[in-house]
Amino acid sequence: MSQDMNRDDNHDVEQRLRAALRPVDPGAGFVAGVMARIAAERPRSARLPRTRAAAGWLTFALAASIVLALLVAHQQQARRTQQGLEARRQLIQALRVAGDKLELVSRMVNAQQPPPNSSNSGA
């Protein structure tokens, strides 16, 4: 029963919406009034009128923005280059330390040591 009521309510709402949104003829006077208002208004430019001073400031602001963007990009590139050089220095240092340790181990392995006891070979 509640579904029937919901359907009736929905149908009633739909009918009221259709009635409210149905097309209505505005009449002949509507077109004449709109055309008169269009003719009475002076034409407007799509762009705001600018004076020479405003155009100069706009040009200056644009140029300053470009220069600032270039400076920021240059600083970022310089920082990346510096970080790359520092990473390279650290890598070379780490390779030297690793090479020194390998050389030390190689000397210890190749040094004259008595052969291992066959009873303690673990095999």
KERO-753117 format. One record per residue (C-alpha): x, y, z; residue number from 1. Coordinates in steps of 0.25 Angstrom, whole numbers, plus 5000, padded with zeros to 4 digits. Layout:
BEGIN
<atom><x>X</x><y>Y</y><z>Z</z><num>NUM</num></atom>
...
This chain:
BEGIN
<atom><x>5000</x><y>5000</y><z>5000</z><num>1</num></atom>
<atom><x>5011</x><y>5010</y><z>5003</z><num>2</num></atom>
<atom><x>5017</x><y>5007</y><z>4989</z><num>3</num></atom>
<atom><x>5004</x><y>5011</y><z>4983</z><num>4</num></atom>
<atom><x>5004</x><y>5024</y><z>4991</z><num>5</num></atom>
<atom><x>5019</x><y>5027</y><z>4987</z><num>6</num></atom>
<atom><x>5016</x><y>5024</y><z>4972</z><num>7</num></atom>
<atom><x>5004</x><y>5034</y><z>4973</z><num>8</num></atom>
<atom><x>5012</x><y>5044</y><z>4980</z><num>9</num></atom>
<atom><x>5023</x><y>5043</y><z>4970</z><num>10</num></atom>
<atom><x>5013</x><y>5044</y><z>4959</z><num>11</num></atom>
<atom><x>5007</x><y>5056</y><z>4965</z><num>12</num></atom>
<atom><x>5021</x><y>5063</y><z>4966</z><num>13</num></atom>
<atom><x>5024</x><y>5059</y><z>4952</z><num>14</num></atom>
<atom><x>5011</x><y>5065</y><z>4947</z><num>15</num></atom>
<atom><x>5013</x><y>5078</y><z>4955</z><num>16</num></atom>
<atom><x>5028</x><y>5079</y><z>4949</z><num>17</num></atom>
<atom><x>5023</x><y>5077</y><z>4935</z><num>18</num></atom>
<atom><x>5012</x><y>5087</y><z>4937</z><num>19</num></atom>
<atom><x>5022</x><y>5097</y><z>4943</z><num>20</num></atom>
<atom><x>5033</x><y>5095</y><z>4932</z><num>21</num></atom>
<atom><x>5024</x><y>5094</y><z>4920</z><num>22</num></atom>
<atom><x>5028</x><y>5104</y><z>4909</z><num>23</num></atom>
<atom><x>5021</x><y>5118</y><z>4909</z><num>24</num></atom>
<atom><x>5020</x><y>5127</y><z>4898</z><num>25</num></atom>
<atom><x>5026</x><y>5141</y><z>4903</z><num>26</num></atom>
<atom><x>5018</x><y>5149</y><z>4892</z><num>27</num></atom>
<atom><x>5021</x><y>5158</y><z>4881</z><num>28</num></atom>
<atom><x>5025</x><y>5169</y><z>4890</z><num>29</num></atom>
<atom><x>5036</x><y>5161</y><z>4897</z><num>30</num></atom>
<atom><x>5044</x><y>5161</y><z>4884</z><num>31</num></atom>
<atom><x>5042</x><y>5176</y><z>4881</z><num>32</num></atom>
<atom><x>5046</x><y>5179</y><z>4895</z><num>33</num></atom>
<atom><x>5059</x><y>5171</y><z>4895</z><num>34</num></atom>
<atom><x>5063</x><y>5177</y><z>4881</z><num>35</num></atom>
<atom><x>5060</x><y>5191</y><z>4886</z><num>36</num></atom>
<atom><x>5069</x><y>5189</y><z>4899</z><num>37</num></atom>
<atom><x>5080</x><y>5183</y><z>4890</z><num>38</num></atom>
<atom><x>5079</x><y>5196</y><z>4881</z><num>39</num></atom>
<atom><x>5079</x><y>5205</y><z>4892</z><num>40</num></atom>
<atom><x>5091</x><y>5200</y><z>4899</z><num>41</num></atom>
<atom><x>5105</x><y>5205</y><z>4894</z><num>42</num></atom>
<atom><x>5114</x><y>5194</y><z>4889</z><num>43</num></atom>
<atom><x>5124</x><y>5188</y><z>4899</z><num>44</num></atom>
<atom><x>5137</x><y>5183</y><z>4897</z><num>45</num></atom>
<atom><x>5140</x><y>5169</y><z>4901</z><num>46</num></atom>
<atom><x>5153</x><y>5174</y><z>4907</z><num>47</num></atom>
<atom><x>5154</x><y>5184</y><z>4918</z><num>48</num></atom>
<atom><x>5160</x><y>5198</y><z>4913</z><num>49</num></atom>
<atom><x>5174</x><y>5200</y><z>4917</z><num>50</num></atom>
<atom><x>5182</x><y>5212</y><z>4918</z><num>51</num></atom>
<atom><x>5197</x><y>5213</y><z>4914</z><num>52</num></atom>
<atom><x>5201</x><y>5212</y><z>4928</z><num>53</num></atom>
<atom><x>5193</x><y>5200</y><z>4931</z><num>54</num></atom>
<atom><x>5199</x><y>5193</y><z>4919</z><num>55</num></atom>
<atom><x>5213</x><y>5197</y><z>4923</z><num>56</num></atom>
<atom><x>5211</x><y>5191</y><z>4937</z><num>57</num></atom>
<atom><x>5205</x><y>5179</y><z>4931</z><num>58</num></atom>
<atom><x>5218</x><y>5177</y><z>4922</z><num>59</num></atom>
<atom><x>5227</x><y>5180</y><z>4933</z><num>60</num></atom>
<atom><x>5220</x><y>5170</y><z>4942</z><num>61</num></atom>
<atom><x>5221</x><y>5159</y><z>4931</z><num>62</num></atom>
<atom><x>5235</x><y>5162</y><z>4929</z><num>63</num></atom>
<atom><x>5238</x><y>5161</y><z>4944</z><num>64</num></atom>
<atom><x>5231</x><y>5148</y><z>4945</z><num>65</num></atom>
<atom><x>5239</x><y>5142</y><z>4933</z><num>66</num></atom>
<atom><x>5252</x><y>5147</y><z>4939</z><num>67</num></atom>
<atom><x>5248</x><y>5141</y><z>4953</z><num>68</num></atom>
<atom><x>5244</x><y>5128</y><z>4947</z><num>69</num></atom>
<atom><x>5257</x><y>5127</y><z>4940</z><num>70</num></atom>
<atom><x>5265</x><y>5130</y><z>4952</z><num>71</num></atom>
<atom><x>5257</x><y>5119</y><z>4960</z><num>72</num></atom>
<atom><x>5260</x><y>5109</y><z>4949</z><num>73</num></atom>
<atom><x>5275</x><y>5113</y><z>4949</z><num>74</num></atom>
<atom><x>5276</x><y>5111</y><z>4964</z><num>75</num></atom>
<atom><x>5269</x><y>5098</y><z>4964</z><num>76</num></atom>
<atom><x>5279</x><y>5093</y><z>4953</z><num>77</num></atom>
<atom><x>5291</x><y>5098</y><z>4960</z><num>78</num></atom>
<atom><x>5286</x><y>5091</y><z>4973</z><num>79</num></atom>
<atom><x>5284</x><y>5078</y><z>4965</z><num>80</num></atom>
<atom><x>5298</x><y>5079</y><z>4959</z><num>81</num></atom>
<atom><x>5304</x><y>5082</y><z>4973</z><num>82</num></atom>
<atom><x>5296</x><y>5070</y><z>4979</z><num>83</num></atom>
<atom><x>5301</x><y>5061</y><z>4967</z><num>84</num></atom>
<atom><x>5316</x><y>5065</y><z>4969</z><num>85</num></atom>
<atom><x>5314</x><y>5063</y><z>4984</z><num>86</num></atom>
<atom><x>5309</x><y>5049</y><z>4982</z><num>87</num></atom>
<atom><x>5320</x><y>5046</y><z>4972</z><num>88</num></atom>
<atom><x>5330</x><y>5050</y><z>4982</z><num>89</num></atom>
<atom><x>5324</x><y>5041</y><z>4993</z><num>90</num></atom>
<atom><x>5324</x><y>5029</y><z>4983</z><num>91</num></atom>
<atom><x>5338</x><y>5031</y><z>4980</z><num>92</num></atom>
<atom><x>5342</x><y>5031</y><z>4994</z><num>93</num></atom>
<atom><x>5333</x><y>5019</y><z>4997</z><num>94</num></atom>
<atom><x>5340</x><y>5012</y><z>4986</z><num>95</num></atom>
<atom><x>5354</x><y>5015</y><z>4991</z><num>96</num></atom>
<atom><x>5350</x><y>5010</y><z>5005</z><num>97</num></atom>
<atom><x>5344</x><y>4997</y><z>4999</z><num>98</num></atom>
<atom><x>5357</x><y>4996</y><z>4990</z><num>99</num></atom>
<atom><x>5366</x><y>4998</y><z>5002</z><num>100</num></atom>
<atom><x>5358</x><y>4987</y><z>5010</z><num>101</num></atom>
<atom><x>5358</x><y>4977</y><z>4999</z><num>102</num></atom>
<atom><x>5373</x><y>4979</y><z>4998</z><num>103</num></atom>
<atom><x>5375</x><y>4977</y><z>5012</z><num>104</num></atom>
<atom><x>5367</x><y>4964</y><z>5012</z><num>105</num></atom>
<atom><x>5374</x><y>4959</y><z>4999</z><num>106</num></atom>
<atom><x>5388</x><y>4961</y><z>5007</z><num>107</num></atom>
<atom><x>5383</x><y>4954</y><z>5019</z><num>108</num></atom>
<atom><x>5378</x><y>4942</y><z>5010</z><num>109</num></atom>
<atom><x>5390</x><y>4941</y><z>5002</z><num>110</num></atom>
<atom><x>5400</x><y>4943</y><z>5014</z><num>111</num></atom>
<atom><x>5408</x><y>4930</y><z>5017</z><num>112</num></atom>
<atom><x>5399</x><y>4923</y><z>5027</z><num>113</num></atom>
<atom><x>5400</x><y>4908</y><z>5031</z><num>114</num></atom>
<atom><x>5391</x><y>4899</y><z>5023</z><num>115</num></atom>
<atom><x>5378</x><y>4896</y><z>5031</z><num>116</num></atom>
<atom><x>5378</x><y>4883</y><z>5039</z><num>117</num></atom>
<atom><x>5371</x><y>4872</y><z>5032</z><num>118</num></atom>
<atom><x>5364</x><y>4868</y><z>5045</z><num>119</num></atom>
<atom><x>5358</x><y>4881</y><z>5047</z><num>120</num></atom>
<atom><x>5353</x><y>4883</y><z>5032</z><num>121</num></atom>
<atom><x>5339</x><y>4881</y><z>5036</z><num>122</num></atom>
<atom><x>5336</x><y>4871</y><z>5025</z><num>123</num></atom>
